[in-house]
Amino acid sequence: MEEVTENKAKRGLTLVYTGDGKGKTTAALGLAVRAAGRGKRVLMIQFIKSPDRTYGEKITFEKLGIEIVQTGVGFTWTKTPEEHREALKTAWALTKEKVQFGGYDVVILDELNNALAIDKFPIDDVLPLTEVLELIQQRPKGMHLVVTGRSAKEEIIECADLVTEMKPVKHYYNEGIPAVKGIEF
């Protein structure tokens, strides 16, 4: 019995933060800081956020030595479908390469759920759900994966070890307060 418990403790976990409430990326950022503090090698790949904008997490992660890569071009309404498709294709190729490399203890796939939920244009040929599931199941032993974003696919939820759904109860957006620097970005 001890051996099974020890093996389970050493296997990598899949954690999913989803839902319509605020805090999915924030939870993953906190986990990244905690893991780095314990000497873990952490990588965060952001599927929607663009390297053309400045985000607080990128500034902080660079100071802490946590690798972060922004591969997106912004929200779906800000660019053409072709620009998004190309960005997703590039992001997915990078993700496969980095995960298969196996040099990380924790890999965060930020807003991957959002990307997989795009239905305004086809994405399955550049970001196939079947490949995402294979990557989760066949990643290097001991590697933890964190997947964030709204609208997590049922298949992602099924293969996760932990799923937390963020639920909005009250939000200042409803009072007309826009995104706050240092809180949302």
Summary of the structure (lengths in Angstrom):
residues: 185
radius of gyration: 16.4
end to end distance: 46.0
largest distance: 55.8
contacts: 532
relative contact order: 0.23
helix: 42%
strand: 16%
